[in-house]
Amino acid sequence: MGENKNSITLKGIGTGSGIAIAKAIIIHRGELTVPVLTIEQHEIEGEIQRFRGSLNIAKEQLLRIRSTIAKTMGEDAAGVIEAQVHIVSDPCLIDETEKLIGVKEVNAEHAFEVVINSAIDALGSNENPVFKERVQDFKDVKSRILSILLGLKHQIIKMPEVDSVLVIDQLAPSETAHLFGSKYVGLATETGGFTSHMAIMSRTMDLPGVLGIDDITNAVNDGDMLIVDSLKGVIIINPDERQLTEYHRLGEIFEKHREIILRTSDQESRTPDGRNVSIAANMELVEEVPLARHFGAAGIGLFRTELLFMDRDRFPEEDEQFSVYKKIAEQMKPKSAIIRTFDIGGDKFAKTIGSMHYEPNPFLGWRAIRIGLEFPDIFKTHLKALLRASYYGNIKIMFPMISVPEEMQQALSIVEEAKSELREHNIPFNEKIEIGIMIEVPSAAILARDLAEMSDFFSIGTNDLIQYTLAADRGNPRVAHIYQSFQPAVLKLVKFAIDAAHFKGIWVGMCGELAGEVLAVPLLLGMDLDEFSVVPSRVPLVKTIINRFPYSKARILAENVLSFTTQDEVLDYLTKEVSSYLPAEIMELETVKHNSQ
């Protein structure tokens, strides 16, 4: 096909946004060699003072980095450095190191390395992904302090003079911050997932990145031409002319697309004929909250709590949960944040609960609200943490996978128990906190009027609603063609739920992926959806569409679409009608994305 036989495509996790095309700069790092030296009794105090001096220098360095990030990227983004500042000031780490220096009569470098390695090993072996994520913070602090003690410069990534792609094993938050405003236009790493510090910082900086590519530092040579496609999550090494031409074209489209939509970040979302619509953000990490404001979201339409509960030997205590939810409330205040109670399958909870049973079909089995209702004490702890956080900001609670009214009644009963216990202990919370449900099961959509009487709001979760309505698992390639987001059966359920909610006087949002689809936004607008909740970077795109599409036209659009019977009819009609209102770059980039999926 005319492709360069040396061209290699590697798959990873796309983060940031857009496309980067530039030559690679490879950073190979080695472990610092730390000598083990025996010291005399009279040298112990001097060695301890040398260690304390290194801590002071490290802290000063980190605070300078924090200040730089705060000035360039905002105070919230600078918060990622706080963890390392706390490590440097950790009394346990300091005491254990100083004790080892005295008891073993060894040099500070060796004592510190032994103590911090022990902490790193303990964190790395913990099943909780939050703790595992902290390992990199400890490793960065380790490298920084050992470099100071050994009289070496802390490993700093060299800054290029021309546009380049950084290829490296991993990045600490402090290192990622150095990339801001540099000539690095793309990033490829061996470690890191979508929830890592690297991913968060990459998204904050809008730096195209692909993370988690095995052995990427050895697969690429200095000076190799790279394409970083954060949309697909791929790196192309030494692309051929055809690939370069196509990606240069896509890059230009993306830049025009971004330029158009970012103009709306600080604007309200209002149709040309005056209808206001709320555009919120979906997320699952506290560190992502600043992105909601950065992209102009009206609030958080869905905060997923699953990461707090997954892969643990025990459930998080009330205070641990409360501290997370409180941060969200305070950072978003006065804007609202809808926090969904844990939505996770029984198979992932088995270790924590201490019971294991065979789930022949976990999607239709023991999960989400069903687990909470079967373990009311665990659920109540979860709810009490959320209620306590509501005192500090505009928190709303949302229940997932409600399928029948009885489940909502039981859940609300446990909420009342949680409120009573907090009152007994004089713990403040918002007495008028709003409580809603996700409409993601067909029975919930059909019974929407009854459920609306017990709810303050609905949020439609189309990802599950589609697969439950069409009996098609979107992760199963053999039936993926049946998983149709624009199938009229799904759209009619969505419209039915919206109308039922409005009839009962409550508002309706959508937090499923359909809410961020270019062709779906005018359709949902015409169905009278009150709030769209999408990934933060997509907020300006949805605003752009809303601001350009007349509500009167959207109403006609929705009415016509609901008369169709196939997805193809819907898509053909929407493509024709929507394209005349939106810039060509938006339509073209959406076509490219859909064709690549």
N, C-alpha and C positions, 0 to 999 in steps of 0.2 A: 504493500500500500504506500510505498515511498517513505516509510518511517525510518529514522536513524536506528540502525541495529544496536547502537550503544545507548539509546534512550531507555531509561528505566523509570517506572512509575511505582511509588511506594505509598501505601495507605496508612493513614493515622486518624487523629481526631481533629477536625477543623475547628478553629477558634478565631477570634478577631473577626475581620470581615474583608471580603474582597480578594484580590489577586495580586501577587508580587512576582516580578520577573527581574532577576539580578544574579550576579555571580556570588558564589558561596564563600563565606569565611568560616573555617572550621576551628573550633576551640577544643583542644584535647587537654584534659586536666589529669594530673597525677596527685596521689595522696602526699601530703607533707610528711617528710621523714622526721620523726621526733626522737631525739636521743634520750636514753635513760641514764641519768647521772646521779651518783650518790653524793650527798652534801654533808657537811659537818654540822654538829649540833648548833654551833654559834651562827651558822648561815641560814637557819630555818626562818628566822624573822625577816631577814632581807629577801628571801625567796617569796615569802608570803606578800611582802610589800610590792615586789615586782609583779606578782600575779594581780594584786589589787590595782596596780597602775595600768596593767593591760586592760582590765575591765573598764576603767575610767576612759581610756582612749577609745575602746570599742564603742562605749556608750555615746561618746561625743561624735564619733563617725556616723553612727546610726541616726542620731538626732539631726545631724546635718542632712543626711539622706532623706529623712522624714520631712524636713523643712523644704527641701527641693521639690519633693513630690507634691507637697501641699500647695506650693506656689504654682507649679506647672499643671497638675492634674486635679487639684482640689483636696480639701481636708479629709474627705471620706476615703479617697484612694490612698492617702498617706497612712491610713489605719493599718494597712498590711504590715507595716514595719513595727507596729506596737508589740507584736508577739516576740520579736527578737530583742527589743529593749527590755521586756519582762524577763527573758531568759538570762540576759547579762546581769540583771539585778536579782536573780533568784537566790534567796538566802540558802536554800538547801544545796544548790550547786556550788555556791561559794564556800559554805561551811565544810562540805565533804572534800573539796579540793584542798583547802587549807589543812584539814585534819590529816589527809593523806601525805601532804608535804611533811608534816611534823612527825607522824607515826612511822612512815617508811623512810624518812630522810632522803627524799628524792626531789629532783628539780620540778619547778612549777609546770613546765610544758607536759611532762609525763603524767603528773598527778591530774592535771586538768583533762588530758586526753582520756585517761582511764575513767574518770567520773562522767564525762559527757558521753563517752561511748556506751556506758551502761544505760544512760537515759535514752540514747538513740535506739539501742537494742530493745528496750522495754516498749518504746512507742511503736517501733516497727513490727513487733510481734502482736500488738493489740489489734483485734479485729475491727475496731471502730475506725471507719475511714477518716474521721475528723482527726483522730490521734495520728494516724499514718501520715496525713497531710502535714502535720507539724514536724515530722522528721527532717524535712528540708530546712526548716527554720533553725533547728539545732545544728545541722551540718554546716550551715552558713556561719553561725556564731562560732562553731568550733574552728573553722578555717580562719575566720577573722582574728580570733584571740591567739591562736597558735602562731599565725603570721606575725602578730605584734611581738609575742614572746621570743620568737626566733629571729626577730629583726628583719623580717621579709616584708615586702609589700603584699597586702591582701590582694588575691587574684582579682584583677579588674579586667573586664572585657575590653579589648582594644576597640577604639572607635574608628570606623572606616572613613575615608575621604570621599568615596563615591557610594552610590546606592548598592547595598549588599544584603544578602540573606544570611542571618546568623544560624549556624548549625552547631549544636552543643548538646551535651548529655542532659543537663538540667539547669534550671535557673532559680536562684533564690529571689524572694521579693525585692530585696535591695538591688540585686543585679538587674532585674527586669526594669526597675525604675530608671536605670542608667540609659536604657534604650530610647526613652522618651525624648523626642526632638533630635535624635541622631540620624545618621544615614542608613540605619538598618530599616529596610522596608518590608522584611519578612522574617519568619522565625520557624525553625524546625528543631525538635528536640526528641530525645530518646524516651524520656519519662513525661509524666503529666497527663491528667485526664481533663474532662470538661469542667470538673469542679475544682481543679487545682489553682494555686495562687498564680501560676503562669497563665492559665486560661483566663482568669479574672482580669489580670493586668493587661493581657493581650486585647481583651474585649474593651477594656477601659480606654486603651490607647488607640483602638481601631487598627491594630497591627495584624495583618494576615499571618496566621500561624497554623502549623500542623504539628500536633504533639503526639507522643507515644509511638514513635517509629523505631522499631528495634534496630540497634546498631547503625543508626543513621550517620554517626560521626566517622564510621569506617567505610560506609557505602558511598560517601561523597568526598571528593578531593577539593582542596583549596582552588578556587578559580573556576570550578564547574559551573555551568549555567544552570540555574534552577527556576522552576515555576512552582510557586506556592499557591495552591488553590484551596482557600479556606472554606469555600462553598461546598466542595466535594470531599474535602479532607484528604487531599493527595499532594505528593511532591513528585514532580517530574524532573529527573536528572538528565542533563544534556538533551533537551528537547530538539526534535528535528524542525525544519523550516515550516512545515505545515502546522505543527503544534504551536510554534512561536507566533506565527501569523494569526492563528485563531485566538490565542490567549491575549495577544496585544489588542485584538479587536474587542474581546470580552472585557479586558481591563479598561478600555476607553468607555465602553458602555456602562460599566460599573461606576466609574468615576462621575460620569454625567448623571447616572441614576442617584448616586449618593449626594451629589451637589444639589439636585432637585429636591430630594426628600428632606435633607437636613435643614433646609430653609424653614421647615414647618416645626422644628423641635420646640421652639419657644412660643408657638402660636396655639390658640385654641383650636379644637376640632369642631368646625361648623360648616355645614353645607352651604353652597352659594345662595340657597333660598332660606337660610336662617335656622336650620335644625342643629342643635348642639348634641354631640355624642361624646361619651367618655372613652378615652383610650388608655388602658392600664397595662401593666407589665406582669409577666409570669417569671418566677424565679424559685430557686431552692437553696440559696446561700445568702447569709447576711452580707457577705462581701459584695454581692451583686446589687444590693439595694441602691448604692450611688448611681448605678447605671440607669435606674428608673428615672431619676431626676435629670441625668445627663441627656437622655433622649426625650425628655419632656413628657413622661407618663403622668397621668392624672392620679395615679396611685398604684398599688399592687393588687392586681385582680386575682392572682393565685400565688400563694407561697406554699410550696410543698414541704412537708415536715419529715418526709421519709428518711432523709439522711441522718436524722437524730436517732432513728430506731434501727436502722439496718446493720447487720453484721456485728452484733454486740452480744456479750454474754449476759447482760442485764439491761433492763429498761432504764433510760435516763431518769434521774430523780427530778422532782418538781422544780427545784431551784435551778438545775442545769437547763431545763427547758425554758423556764421563766426568763433567764438571762438572755437567751437567744431571742425570744419573742419581744422582750422589752426593748432590745436594741432596734428591732424592726420598727416598733411603734414610735420610738423617739426619733429615729432617722427620717421617718416618713411624715411625722406630724406637721401640719394638720391633715395631710392627705391620708386616705384610708389604706389599710392593708388587710386583704382577705387571707386568712391563714386556714388552710385545709387540714383537718385532723388526719392522722396517718392513714395513707391509702397504700396498703402493701399486702402481698399475698401471705397466706399462712405458712407456706413453705419457708419463707425467709424469717418468720417469727419462731419457728419450731424450737431452735436452740435456746432462745430467750425464755420462752414459755415453759420449756421442759417437756414438751409433748411432740410426738412425731406421728403423723398419720398420712396415708397415701391419698393424694389428691389426683383423681383421674383426669379432672379438667379444672385446674386452678383458676382459670378466668371466670368460671361459673361456680366457683367453690367458696372456700372459707377465706375471706379477705375483707380489707377496708373496714367499713362500719360494722360488719358482722363480727369481726374480732373484738372491736371495742365493746359491743353489746354483750358478748360472751364473757369478757373480762372487765366488768364495770369499774373495779378498783384502779386498774391500769388506765382505763379511759378517763376516769374522774381526775386522776393525777394530771393527765394531759390537759384536760379542760380547766383545771384550777390554775395551771401555769398560764394558759391563754387568757383566762379571766383577769388574773393579776396584772398581766401585761396591758390589758385594755385600759387600765388607770393612767397609763403613760402616753397614750396616743389613741388613734382611731382604728382599733382592731375590730375586725369582724370574723366570725367563726363560720366555717363551711364544712358540712358533712359529705363525704364521698359515697357513691354507690348506694344511695337510698333507692330501694326498689318498690317498697310498699309503705303506706302511711304508718303502719304499726312500728316500723323501724324508726321513723322520725319521732313518734310519740315516746318511745323508749329512750332515744338519745336526748330529747328535751328533758325528760324526767331526771336523767343523770346530770344534766346541766344544772337543774334546780337544786339537786343534792350538793353539787360542787359550790354553788352560790351560798347555800345555807351554811356550809362548813367554813367558808371564808368569812361570812358575817359573824359567826360564833367567835372567830379569832380576831375580829376587828380588822381584817385585811381588806383594803379598799379595791374596788373594781368598778367598771362601768355597768351600772344596773340596767341600762338601756341598750346593752351591746346587741348588735344585729346578728342574727343567726340564719344562715341559708343552707341550701343543698345544691349538689351538682345533679343536673339532669343528664345522666349518661346511660340509663337503662330504659328501654322502650316503655316498660310499665310506668316509670316515673313520668315520662312525657305524656302518656295517656291519662294518668291520674293527676296531671299537673294542677287542676283546679283544687282538688282536695289537699294536695301537698302545699299549695300556695297559702291556704288558710293557716298553716302552721309555720310558715316561713316568712322571713323579712326580705329575701331575695332569692333568685335562681342564678346559677352559672351553668351554662350548657357545656358539657365535656364531650365534644364531638368525636374525639379519638376512640373512646369506648362505645359511644352511641352508634357509630357507624358499624363497628364490628359486631355488636350485639344485634343490631337491626338486620344486617345482611348475613349474619352467621359466617363471617369471614375474618380469620385472624390475619391482620395486616403483616405479621412477621412470617407468615407461611407463604413461600413463593408460589405454591401450587394453587392457592386461592386468592393471591394478591390482586388479581384482575377483578375479583368480585368486591373487594374493599374499595368502594367508590364514594368519595367525599361529596360528590354532586348528584348522587342518586336521588331522584324525587321522593322516594320513600323516606329517606333521612331528612330531606329538606321539609317535608310536610310535618314530620314529628317536631322539628325545630320550630316551625311556624305555630304549630298547635300549642307548644309549651309557652312561647312568647305571648300569644293571645290569652292563654289561660292565666298567666301571671298578671298581665295588665288588667284583666277582668276583675281580679281580686285586689288590685291596687299595689302590687309590688313590682320592683324593677328586675330586669333580666340582663345578665352578661353572658359572654361566651369566652371560655378559656382554652378551648381546643384549638388545634392547628388550623382549622378552617377559618378561624377569626382573622388570621394573617394572610390568607390567600387573596391575591389581587382581584381575581374574578368574583370571589365570595363577598368581599367587603360591600360593594354596592347592593348586592342581593340581600345581605343581612341588614343593611341600612333600610332597605325597602320593606323588610319584614318587621321593622320597628325594634330591632335590638338596641338596648340602652347603653351597653358597654362592651367594647372589644378588649380582650386581654391577650397580649402576644409577647414573644420574647422581646427584651428591651430594645434591641437594635432595630426591630421591625415597627416600633411605635411611630417614628416619623413617616414611614411608608403608608401606614394605615391612615394617619392624619392627612397626608397628601391626597389620598383617594377621596376621603370624606370631604375635604375642602374644595375638591374639584367636581364632585358629582352631586347634582341637584337631588334633593330628597323626593321631589315630585316625580322625577324620572325613575328613581329607585323603586318607588311604590309600583309603578307600571311594570318595571322589570320583574319584581317579585311575583306580581299577579300572573304574568305570562309564564314564568318559569314553573310555577306550581301546577300548570296545566300539562306539562310535559310528562313523559313516561320513562325516558332513558337518560343516562348521564351524557351521552354524546349530544343529544338534542340541547341539553342545558348548556354544555360547554360551548357548542357552536354559536348558540344565541348570545351568551354572555360575552364571548370574545368579540363578536361583531358589535354589540351595543356598548361595551365598556371601553374598547380601544379608542373611540372617537373623543373620549373625555380625558384620557391620560397620555402623558408623554411617551413617545415611541420607546425610549430607553427602558422604561418600567415594564412595558409589555414584552420587549425583546428579552430582557434578563429573566423574566418569569418563564418564558418559553424555554430558554436554555436550561434553567434549573429543573423544570419538569422533565425535559428530555434526558437529563443526566440521572434521574432517579430510577 
